[in-house]
Amino acid sequence: MTLYRFVTPHRIGKWYRDLRTAQAQACAIGAGFQERKSGQFFAYRETRLEVSDQPR
């Protein structure tokens, strides 16, 4: 199973089973924002996406 999370220099997000959920929750840790009209996610500078195939 592939897991996703966003990491900023000061915070680490939880692991999520799908990218869309990870993006939606990224706002809570200040990792980016999701545009309302298009639904496109924009990560802030120094934010990185971590992907894991390890079961958690």
All heavy atoms as TSV, in Angstrom:
chain	resi	resn	atom	element	x	y	z
A	1	MET	N	N	0.845	-1.165	0.000
A	1	MET	CA	C	0.000	0.000	0.000
A	1	MET	C	C	0.900	1.241	0.000
A	1	MET	O	O	1.853	1.334	0.758
A	1	MET	CB	C	-0.882	-0.005	1.250
A	1	MET	CG	C	-1.558	1.292	1.490
A	1	MET	SD	S	-2.460	1.384	3.035
A	1	MET	CE	C	-3.655	0.126	2.797
A	2	THR	N	N	0.570	2.189	-0.829
A	2	THR	CA	C	1.320	3.432	-0.924
A	2	THR	C	C	0.698	4.453	0.023
A	2	THR	O	O	-0.515	4.630	0.048
A	2	THR	CB	C	1.310	3.970	-2.361
A	2	THR	OG1	O	1.838	2.975	-3.217
A	2	THR	CG2	C	2.138	5.224	-2.479
A	3	LEU	N	N	1.554	5.135	0.798
A	3	LEU	CA	C	1.119	6.161	1.736
A	3	LEU	C	C	1.789	7.481	1.386
A	3	LEU	O	O	2.899	7.505	0.860
A	3	LEU	CB	C	1.485	5.753	3.167
A	3	LEU	CG	C	0.878	4.452	3.661
A	3	LEU	CD1	C	1.501	4.062	4.988
A	3	LEU	CD2	C	-0.616	4.564	3.784
A	4	TYR	N	N	1.099	8.595	1.708
A	4	TYR	CA	C	1.580	9.924	1.350
A	4	TYR	C	C	1.506	10.849	2.564
A	4	TYR	O	O	0.588	10.746	3.370
A	4	TYR	CB	C	0.701	10.536	0.253
A	4	TYR	CG	C	0.568	9.677	-0.969
A	4	TYR	CD1	C	-0.445	8.728	-1.071
A	4	TYR	CD2	C	1.456	9.827	-2.029
A	4	TYR	CE1	C	-0.567	7.940	-2.200
A	4	TYR	CE2	C	1.338	9.047	-3.155
A	4	TYR	CZ	C	0.326	8.099	-3.241
A	4	TYR	OH	O	0.212	7.322	-4.345
A	5	ARG	N	N	2.477	11.777	2.663
A	5	ARG	CA	C	2.414	12.837	3.655
A	5	ARG	C	C	3.252	14.016	3.184
A	5	ARG	O	O	4.176	13.868	2.383
A	5	ARG	CB	C	2.873	12.376	5.026
A	5	ARG	CG	C	4.371	12.183	5.165
A	5	ARG	CD	C	4.715	11.822	6.587
A	5	ARG	NE	N	6.134	11.529	6.715
A	5	ARG	CZ	C	6.690	11.105	7.828
A	5	ARG	NH1	N	5.946	10.916	8.909
A	5	ARG	NH2	N	7.969	10.864	7.885
A	6	PHE	N	N	2.916	15.188	3.696
A	6	PHE	CA	C	3.669	16.399	3.393
A	6	PHE	C	C	4.499	16.780	4.609
A	6	PHE	O	O	4.060	16.636	5.749
A	6	PHE	CB	C	2.731	17.541	3.007
A	6	PHE	CG	C	2.190	17.387	1.617
A	6	PHE	CD1	C	0.990	16.743	1.384
A	6	PHE	CD2	C	2.901	17.867	0.535
A	6	PHE	CE1	C	0.506	16.594	0.097
A	6	PHE	CE2	C	2.425	17.716	-0.761
A	6	PHE	CZ	C	1.220	17.078	-0.972
A	7	VAL	N	N	5.700	17.280	4.335
A	7	VAL	CA	C	6.636	17.659	5.385
A	7	VAL	C	C	7.121	19.082	5.108
A	7	VAL	O	O	7.496	19.398	3.980
A	7	VAL	CB	C	7.837	16.685	5.417
A	7	VAL	CG1	C	8.845	17.103	6.463
A	7	VAL	CG2	C	7.367	15.260	5.645
A	8	THR	N	N	7.086	19.920	6.147
A	8	THR	CA	C	7.632	21.267	6.060
A	8	THR	C	C	8.872	21.307	6.950
A	8	THR	O	O	9.126	20.364	7.701
A	8	THR	CB	C	6.608	22.321	6.538
A	8	THR	OG1	O	6.456	22.210	7.950
A	8	THR	CG2	C	5.267	22.175	5.844
A	9	PRO	N	N	9.638	22.392	6.914
A	9	PRO	CA	C	10.812	22.463	7.797
A	9	PRO	C	C	10.467	22.386	9.287
A	9	PRO	O	O	11.301	22.023	10.094
A	9	PRO	CB	C	11.427	23.818	7.462
A	9	PRO	CG	C	10.987	24.097	6.075
A	9	PRO	CD	C	9.615	23.502	5.968
A	10	HIS	N	N	9.206	22.701	9.646
A	10	HIS	CA	C	8.836	22.748	11.059
A	10	HIS	C	C	7.758	21.759	11.471
A	10	HIS	O	O	7.521	21.588	12.670
A	10	HIS	CB	C	8.370	24.164	11.421
A	10	HIS	CG	C	9.395	25.199	11.116
A	10	HIS	ND1	N	10.538	25.356	11.868
A	10	HIS	CD2	C	9.478	26.098	10.114
A	10	HIS	CE1	C	11.262	26.325	11.358
A	10	HIS	NE2	N	10.648	26.794	10.285
A	11	ARG	N	N	7.108	21.118	10.503
A	11	ARG	CA	C	6.025	20.192	10.829
A	11	ARG	C	C	6.042	18.982	9.910
A	11	ARG	O	O	6.497	19.066	8.776
A	11	ARG	CB	C	4.673	20.881	10.707
A	11	ARG	CG	C	4.463	21.925	11.760
A	11	ARG	CD	C	3.041	22.326	11.785
A	11	ARG	NE	N	2.816	23.178	12.931
A	11	ARG	CZ	C	1.652	23.655	13.258
A	11	ARG	NH1	N	0.599	23.377	12.525
A	11	ARG	NH2	N	1.520	24.418	14.303
A	12	ILE	N	N	5.481	17.886	10.429
A	12	ILE	CA	C	5.357	16.653	9.652
A	12	ILE	C	C	3.899	16.217	9.699
A	12	ILE	O	O	3.314	16.102	10.778
A	12	ILE	CB	C	6.252	15.543	10.233
A	12	ILE	CG1	C	7.716	15.969	10.175
A	12	ILE	CG2	C	6.031	14.230	9.490
A	12	ILE	CD1	C	8.656	15.028	10.882
A	13	GLY	N	N	3.320	15.993	8.525
A	13	GLY	CA	C	1.936	15.563	8.452
A	13	GLY	C	C	1.783	14.076	8.716
A	13	GLY	O	O	2.750	13.318	8.739
A	14	LYS	N	N	0.546	13.654	8.909
A	14	LYS	CA	C	0.236	12.236	9.090
A	14	LYS	C	C	0.328	11.524	7.745
A	14	LYS	O	O	0.262	12.145	6.686
A	14	LYS	CB	C	-1.186	12.063	9.612
A	14	LYS	CG	C	-1.399	12.568	10.995
A	14	LYS	CD	C	-2.845	12.305	11.379
A	14	LYS	CE	C	-3.154	12.795	12.756
A	14	LYS	NZ	N	-4.567	12.562	13.105
A	15	TRP	N	N	0.432	10.201	7.794
A	15	TRP	CA	C	0.409	9.388	6.579
A	15	TRP	C	C	-1.039	9.179	6.163
A	15	TRP	O	O	-1.904	8.898	7.011
A	15	TRP	CB	C	1.058	8.032	6.823
A	15	TRP	CG	C	2.539	8.110	6.975
A	15	TRP	CD1	C	3.247	8.042	8.131
A	15	TRP	CD2	C	3.503	8.268	5.921
A	15	TRP	NE1	N	4.593	8.149	7.878
A	15	TRP	CE2	C	4.776	8.283	6.530
A	15	TRP	CE3	C	3.414	8.403	4.545
A	15	TRP	CZ2	C	5.949	8.420	5.795
A	15	TRP	CZ3	C	4.582	8.544	3.820
A	15	TRP	CH2	C	5.829	8.552	4.437
A	16	TYR	N	N	-1.313	9.312	4.862
A	16	TYR	CA	C	-2.655	9.092	4.316
A	16	TYR	C	C	-2.588	8.085	3.184
A	16	TYR	O	O	-1.580	7.994	2.486
A	16	TYR	CB	C	-3.261	10.410	3.813
A	16	TYR	CG	C	-3.524	11.378	4.944
A	16	TYR	CD1	C	-2.616	12.377	5.248
A	16	TYR	CD2	C	-4.662	11.258	5.717
A	16	TYR	CE1	C	-2.844	13.249	6.294
A	16	TYR	CE2	C	-4.905	12.130	6.770
A	16	TYR	CZ	C	-3.989	13.128	7.050
A	16	TYR	OH	O	-4.217	13.978	8.092
A	17	ARG	N	N	-3.672	7.366	2.982
A	17	ARG	CA	C	-3.719	6.295	1.981
A	17	ARG	C	C	-3.817	6.798	0.553
A	17	ARG	O	O	-3.534	6.071	-0.377
A	17	ARG	CB	C	-4.894	5.366	2.261
A	17	ARG	CG	C	-4.733	4.609	3.538
A	17	ARG	CD	C	-5.942	3.747	3.814
A	17	ARG	NE	N	-5.820	3.150	5.119
A	17	ARG	CZ	C	-6.005	1.881	5.360
A	17	ARG	NH1	N	-6.362	1.077	4.391
A	17	ARG	NH2	N	-5.860	1.416	6.570
A	18	ASP	N	N	-4.258	8.053	0.385
A	18	ASP	CA	C	-4.339	8.586	-0.977
A	18	ASP	C	C	-3.834	10.025	-1.006
A	18	ASP	O	O	-3.870	10.734	-0.005
A	18	ASP	CB	C	-5.767	8.485	-1.532
A	18	ASP	CG	C	-6.757	9.279	-0.719
A	18	ASP	OD1	O	-7.211	8.752	0.326
A	18	ASP	OD2	O	-7.069	10.402	-1.113
A	19	LEU	N	N	-3.342	10.415	-2.157
A	19	LEU	CA	C	-2.727	11.730	-2.327
A	19	LEU	C	C	-3.729	12.856	-2.124
A	19	LEU	O	O	-3.401	13.880	-1.529
A	19	LEU	CB	C	-2.077	11.815	-3.703
A	19	LEU	CG	C	-1.374	13.122	-4.040
A	19	LEU	CD1	C	-0.276	13.430	-3.017
A	19	LEU	CD2	C	-0.804	13.070	-5.442
A	20	ARG	N	N	-4.944	12.696	-2.575
A	20	ARG	CA	C	-5.942	13.763	-2.456
A	20	ARG	C	C	-6.249	14.099	-0.998
A	20	ARG	O	O	-6.395	15.260	-0.643
A	20	ARG	CB	C	-7.209	13.401	-3.219
A	20	ARG	CG	C	-6.962	13.377	-4.731
A	20	ARG	CD	C	-8.195	13.182	-5.556
A	20	ARG	NE	N	-9.250	14.152	-5.382
A	20	ARG	CZ	C	-9.295	15.354	-5.959
A	20	ARG	NH1	N	-8.318	15.742	-6.747
A	20	ARG	NH2	N	-10.312	16.154	-5.763
A	21	THR	N	N	-6.312	13.087	-0.155
A	21	THR	CA	C	-6.554	13.328	1.273
A	21	THR	C	C	-5.347	14.017	1.895
A	21	THR	O	O	-5.497	14.953	2.692
A	21	THR	CB	C	-6.847	12.006	2.004
A	21	THR	OG1	O	-7.962	11.376	1.383
A	21	THR	CG2	C	-7.156	12.248	3.469
A	22	ALA	N	N	-4.143	13.589	1.534
A	22	ALA	CA	C	-2.928	14.223	2.056
A	22	ALA	C	C	-2.873	15.694	1.651
A	22	ALA	O	O	-2.505	16.550	2.459
A	22	ALA	CB	C	-1.692	13.483	1.559
A	23	GLN	N	N	-3.254	15.988	0.430
A	23	GLN	CA	C	-3.264	17.373	-0.032
A	23	GLN	C	C	-4.307	18.189	0.720
A	23	GLN	O	O	-4.052	19.326	1.105
A	23	GLN	CB	C	-3.541	17.426	-1.529
A	23	GLN	CG	C	-2.404	16.920	-2.369
A	23	GLN	CD	C	-2.755	16.811	-3.839
A	23	GLN	OE1	O	-3.929	16.730	-4.202
A	23	GLN	NE2	N	-1.748	16.793	-4.685
A	24	ALA	N	N	-5.472	17.610	0.928
A	24	ALA	CA	C	-6.535	18.324	1.633
A	24	ALA	C	C	-6.134	18.642	3.072
A	24	ALA	O	O	-6.474	19.701	3.599
A	24	ALA	CB	C	-7.814	17.500	1.616
A	25	GLN	N	N	-5.386	17.760	3.703
A	25	GLN	CA	C	-4.959	17.963	5.084
A	25	GLN	C	C	-3.689	18.799	5.200
A	25	GLN	O	O	-3.331	19.224	6.299
A	25	GLN	CB	C	-4.763	16.608	5.768
A	25	GLN	CG	C	-6.019	15.778	5.852
A	25	GLN	CD	C	-7.138	16.486	6.594
A	25	GLN	OE1	O	-6.921	17.096	7.630
A	25	GLN	NE2	N	-8.332	16.433	6.042
A	26	ALA	N	N	-3.005	19.029	4.109
A	26	ALA	CA	C	-1.749	19.793	4.135
A	26	ALA	C	C	-1.957	21.228	4.616
A	26	ALA	O	O	-1.049	21.817	5.190
A	26	ALA	CB	C	-1.101	19.789	2.758
A	27	CYS	N	N	-3.127	21.773	4.408
A	27	CYS	CA	C	-3.411	23.137	4.871
A	27	CYS	C	C	-3.271	23.234	6.386
A	27	CYS	O	O	-2.834	24.256	6.902
A	27	CYS	CB	C	-4.810	23.555	4.464
A	27	CYS	SG	S	-5.042	23.631	2.696
A	28	ALA	N	N	-3.617	22.187	7.093
A	28	ALA	CA	C	-3.578	22.210	8.560
A	28	ALA	C	C	-2.164	22.363	9.104
A	28	ALA	O	O	-1.980	22.908	10.191
A	28	ALA	CB	C	-4.212	20.940	9.114
A	29	ILE	N	N	-1.162	21.909	8.377
A	29	ILE	CA	C	0.223	22.041	8.844
A	29	ILE	C	C	0.973	23.144	8.112
A	29	ILE	O	O	2.169	23.315	8.305
A	29	ILE	CB	C	0.999	20.712	8.743
A	29	ILE	CG1	C	1.205	20.285	7.294
A	29	ILE	CG2	C	0.342	19.631	9.561
A	29	ILE	CD1	C	2.280	19.227	7.123
A	30	GLY	N	N	0.277	23.880	7.258
A	30	GLY	CA	C	0.919	24.984	6.550
A	30	GLY	C	C	1.808	24.532	5.412
A	30	GLY	O	O	2.807	25.168	5.114
A	31	ALA	N	N	1.452	23.426	4.777
A	31	ALA	CA	C	2.271	22.885	3.696
A	31	ALA	C	C	1.840	23.380	2.319
A	31	ALA	O	O	2.568	23.220	1.350
A	31	ALA	CB	C	2.226	21.361	3.724
A	32	GLY	N	N	0.663	23.959	2.228
A	32	GLY	CA	C	0.177	24.431	0.942
A	32	GLY	C	C	-1.293	24.776	1.015
A	32	GLY	O	O	-1.869	24.851	2.099
A	33	PHE	N	N	-1.885	24.979	-0.153
A	33	PHE	CA	C	-3.318	25.265	-0.197
A	33	PHE	C	C	-3.918	24.641	-1.436
A	33	PHE	O	O	-3.240	24.344	-2.409
A	33	PHE	CB	C	-3.584	26.775	-0.170
A	33	PHE	CG	C	-3.173	27.498	-1.419
A	33	PHE	CD1	C	-4.086	27.759	-2.423
A	33	PHE	CD2	C	-1.860	27.923	-1.590
A	33	PHE	CE1	C	-3.695	28.431	-3.579
A	33	PHE	CE2	C	-1.465	28.593	-2.730
A	33	PHE	CZ	C	-2.387	28.846	-3.728
A	34	GLN	N	N	-5.228	24.443	-1.380
A	34	GLN	CA	C	-5.951	23.858	-2.492
A	34	GLN	C	C	-6.877	24.928	-3.067
A	34	GLN	O	O	-7.688	25.510	-2.341
A	34	GLN	CB	C	-6.762	22.659	-2.012
A	34	GLN	CG	C	-7.030	21.666	-3.079
A	34	GLN	CD	C	-7.302	20.285	-2.497
A	34	GLN	OE1	O	-7.530	20.137	-1.309
A	34	GLN	NE2	N	-7.275	19.296	-3.325
A	35	GLU	N	N	-6.724	25.187	-4.351
A	35	GLU	CA	C	-7.553	26.189	-5.012
A	35	GLU	C	C	-8.991	25.682	-5.066
A	35	GLU	O	O	-9.239	24.535	-5.448
A	35	GLU	CB	C	-7.026	26.442	-6.420
A	35	GLU	CG	C	-7.713	27.576	-7.117
A	35	GLU	CD	C	-7.113	27.812	-8.478
A	35	GLU	OE1	O	-7.316	26.951	-9.345
A	35	GLU	OE2	O	-6.439	28.839	-8.656
A	36	ARG	N	N	-9.922	26.519	-4.678
A	36	ARG	CA	C	-11.319	26.081	-4.583
A	36	ARG	C	C	-11.946	25.739	-5.926
A	36	ARG	O	O	-12.626	24.735	-6.061
A	36	ARG	CB	C	-12.159	27.148	-3.902
A	36	ARG	CG	C	-11.852	27.255	-2.440
A	36	ARG	CD	C	-12.782	28.209	-1.756
A	36	ARG	NE	N	-12.366	28.344	-0.373
A	36	ARG	CZ	C	-12.975	29.102	0.495
A	36	ARG	NH1	N	-14.020	29.805	0.121
A	36	ARG	NH2	N	-12.547	29.176	1.721
A	37	LYS	N	N	-11.743	26.580	-6.928
A	37	LYS	CA	C	-12.403	26.351	-8.218
A	37	LYS	C	C	-11.898	25.111	-8.936
A	37	LYS	O	O	-12.680	24.291	-9.397
A	37	LYS	CB	C	-12.242	27.568	-9.119
A	37	LYS	CG	C	-13.117	28.712	-8.737
A	37	LYS	CD	C	-13.059	29.802	-9.783
A	37	LYS	CE	C	-14.032	30.893	-9.451
A	37	LYS	NZ	N	-14.077	31.921	-10.479
A	38	SER	N	N	-10.590	24.977	-9.036
A	38	SER	CA	C	-10.030	23.865	-9.810
A	38	SER	C	C	-9.728	22.638	-8.957
A	38	SER	O	O	-9.612	21.538	-9.473
A	38	SER	CB	C	-8.744	24.300	-10.520
A	38	SER	OG	O	-7.715	24.531	-9.573
A	39	GLY	N	N	-9.553	22.845	-7.643
A	39	GLY	CA	C	-9.180	21.742	-6.768
A	39	GLY	C	C	-7.701	21.403	-6.835
A	39	GLY	O	O	-7.251	20.448	-6.221
A	40	GLN	N	N	-6.935	22.199	-7.571
A	40	GLN	CA	C	-5.503	21.950	-7.725
A	40	GLN	C	C	-4.769	22.330	-6.443
A	40	GLN	O	O	-5.069	23.335	-5.803
A	40	GLN	CB	C	-4.952	22.754	-8.897
A	40	GLN	CG	C	-3.507	22.449	-9.208
A	40	GLN	CD	C	-3.034	23.177	-10.455
A	40	GLN	OE1	O	-3.769	23.930	-11.072
A	40	GLN	NE2	N	-1.795	22.953	-10.810
A	41	PHE	N	N	-3.775	21.508	-6.062
A	41	PHE	CA	C	-2.997	21.741	-4.853
A	41	PHE	C	C	-1.712	22.475	-5.187
A	41	PHE	O	O	-1.033	22.142	-6.153
A	41	PHE	CB	C	-2.665	20.413	-4.170
A	41	PHE	CG	C	-1.829	20.576	-2.933
A	41	PHE	CD1	C	-2.403	21.013	-1.753
A	41	PHE	CD2	C	-0.475	20.312	-2.953
A	41	PHE	CE1	C	-1.634	21.189	-0.611
A	41	PHE	CE2	C	0.304	20.475	-1.820
A	41	PHE	CZ	C	-0.287	20.908	-0.646
A	42	PHE	N	N	-1.380	23.471	-4.372
A	42	PHE	CA	C	-0.147	24.231	-4.521
A	42	PHE	C	C	0.637	24.126	-3.223
A	42	PHE	O	O	0.171	24.585	-2.174
A	42	PHE	CB	C	-0.432	25.703	-4.824
A	42	PHE	CG	C	-1.124	25.908	-6.134
A	42	PHE	CD1	C	-2.501	25.972	-6.204
A	42	PHE	CD2	C	-0.393	26.019	-7.304
A	42	PHE	CE1	C	-3.151	26.156	-7.411
A	42	PHE	CE2	C	-1.028	26.202	-8.525
A	42	PHE	CZ	C	-2.409	26.269	-8.574
A	43	ALA	N	N	1.812	23.515	-3.279
A	43	ALA	CA	C	2.666	23.386	-2.098
A	43	ALA	C	C	3.462	24.666	-1.905
A	43	ALA	O	O	3.901	25.291	-2.868
A	43	ALA	CB	C	3.616	22.205	-2.261
A	44	TYR	N	N	3.653	25.043	-0.645
A	44	TYR	CA	C	4.486	26.191	-0.334
A	44	TYR	C	C	5.958	25.828	-0.489
A	44	TYR	O	O	6.326	24.650	-0.498
A	44	TYR	CB	C	4.229	26.674	1.093
A	44	TYR	CG	C	2.847	27.256	1.301
A	44	TYR	CD1	C	2.121	26.936	2.437
A	44	TYR	CD2	C	2.272	28.117	0.379
A	44	TYR	CE1	C	0.861	27.461	2.645
A	44	TYR	CE2	C	1.013	28.644	0.574
A	44	TYR	CZ	C	0.310	28.319	1.717
A	44	TYR	OH	O	-0.937	28.843	1.917
A	45	ARG	N	N	6.790	26.839	-0.593
A	45	ARG	CA	C	8.229	26.653	-0.716
A	45	ARG	C	C	8.751	25.829	0.465
A	45	ARG	O	O	8.276	25.985	1.588
A	45	ARG	CB	C	8.913	28.009	-0.728
A	45	ARG	CG	C	10.364	27.955	-1.080
A	45	ARG	CD	C	10.970	29.318	-1.087
A	45	ARG	NE	N	10.167	30.180	-1.959
A	45	ARG	CZ	C	10.568	31.340	-2.405
A	45	ARG	NH1	N	11.727	31.821	-2.064
A	45	ARG	NH2	N	9.800	32.048	-3.189
A	46	GLU	N	N	9.704	24.983	0.211
A	46	GLU	CA	C	10.351	24.103	1.187
A	46	GLU	C	C	9.448	22.976	1.690
A	46	GLU	O	O	9.768	22.310	2.665
A	46	GLU	CB	C	10.918	24.901	2.365
A	46	GLU	CG	C	12.010	25.865	1.954
A	46	GLU	CD	C	12.642	26.572	3.133
A	46	GLU	OE1	O	12.403	26.167	4.281
A	46	GLU	OE2	O	13.385	27.533	2.900
A	47	THR	N	N	8.310	22.774	1.050
A	47	THR	CA	C	7.437	21.655	1.387
A	47	THR	C	C	7.778	20.500	0.472
A	47	THR	O	O	7.991	20.687	-0.718
A	47	THR	CB	C	5.959	22.041	1.187
A	47	THR	OG1	O	5.636	23.086	2.090
A	47	THR	CG2	C	5.040	20.869	1.408
A	48	ARG	N	N	7.834	19.307	1.046
A	48	ARG	CA	C	8.101	18.141	0.207
A	48	ARG	C	C	7.063	17.062	0.480
A	48	ARG	O	O	6.524	16.952	1.580
A	48	ARG	CB	C	9.515	17.635	0.412
A	48	ARG	CG	C	9.799	17.005	1.719
A	48	ARG	CD	C	11.270	16.513	1.784
A	48	ARG	NE	N	11.453	15.646	2.901
A	48	ARG	CZ	C	11.726	16.042	4.143
A	48	ARG	NH1	N	11.835	17.317	4.398
A	48	ARG	NH2	N	11.880	15.169	5.115
A	49	LEU	N	N	6.819	16.277	-0.540
A	49	LEU	CA	C	5.901	15.147	-0.448
A	49	LEU	C	C	6.723	13.894	-0.211
A	49	LEU	O	O	7.662	13.616	-0.946
A	49	LEU	CB	C	5.108	15.009	-1.753
A	49	LEU	CG	C	4.239	13.758	-1.892
A	49	LEU	CD1	C	3.126	13.758	-0.867
A	49	LEU	CD2	C	3.682	13.674	-3.302
A	50	GLU	N	N	6.363	13.134	0.825
A	50	GLU	CA	C	7.007	11.852	1.079
A	50	GLU	C	C	6.038	10.750	0.677
A	50	GLU	O	O	4.848	10.828	0.967
A	50	GLU	CB	C	7.385	11.699	2.553
A	50	GLU	CG	C	8.509	12.601	2.972
A	50	GLU	CD	C	8.979	12.337	4.392
A	50	GLU	OE1	O	8.312	11.603	5.143
A	50	GLU	OE2	O	10.037	12.870	4.751
A	51	VAL	N	N	6.575	9.736	0.017
A	51	VAL	CA	C	5.776	8.600	-0.426
A	51	VAL	C	C	6.435	7.344	0.135
A	51	VAL	O	O	7.640	7.176	0.064
A	51	VAL	CB	C	5.731	8.521	-1.973
A	51	VAL	CG1	C	4.918	7.340	-2.426
A	51	VAL	CG2	C	5.189	9.813	-2.551
A	52	SER	N	N	5.605	6.463	0.707
A	52	SER	CA	C	6.127	5.245	1.312
A	52	SER	C	C	5.324	4.050	0.830
A	52	SER	O	O	4.094	4.112	0.748
A	52	SER	CB	C	6.054	5.330	2.833
A	52	SER	OG	O	6.418	4.105	3.406
A	53	ASP	N	N	6.016	2.983	0.523
A	53	ASP	CA	C	5.341	1.731	0.183
A	53	ASP	C	C	5.346	0.767	1.358
A	53	ASP	O	O	4.920	-0.373	1.234
A	53	ASP	CB	C	6.027	1.074	-1.016
A	53	ASP	CG	C	5.757	1.855	-2.296
A	53	ASP	OD1	O	4.669	2.421	-2.427
A	53	ASP	OD2	O	6.643	1.893	-3.155
A	54	GLN	N	N	5.839	1.222	2.501
A	54	GLN	CA	C	5.893	0.403	3.702
A	54	GLN	C	C	4.539	0.430	4.420
A	54	GLN	O	O	3.932	1.486	4.534
A	54	GLN	CB	C	6.964	0.937	4.663
A	54	GLN	CG	C	8.330	1.010	4.077
A	54	GLN	CD	C	8.924	-0.362	3.822
A	54	GLN	OE1	O	8.566	-1.323	4.479
A	54	GLN	NE2	N	9.814	-0.454	2.866
A	55	PRO	N	N	4.082	-0.699	4.925
A	55	PRO	CA	C	2.854	-0.682	5.719
A	55	PRO	C	C	3.086	0.024	7.046
A	55	PRO	O	O	4.140	-0.138	7.656
A	55	PRO	CB	C	2.552	-2.168	5.942
A	55	PRO	CG	C	3.822	-2.867	5.702
A	55	PRO	CD	C	4.638	-2.023	4.780
A	56	ARG	N	N	2.153	0.830	7.473
A	56	ARG	CA	C	2.280	1.584	8.738
A	56	ARG	C	C	1.230	1.122	9.716
A	56	ARG	O	O	0.147	0.893	9.473
A	56	ARG	CB	C	2.114	3.074	8.500
A	56	ARG	CG	C	3.166	3.618	7.573
A	56	ARG	CD	C	4.127	4.463	8.337
A	56	ARG	NE	N	5.129	4.925	7.396
A	56	ARG	CZ	C	6.405	4.909	7.650
A	56	ARG	NH1	N	6.842	4.450	8.776
A	56	ARG	NH2	N	7.267	5.339	6.795
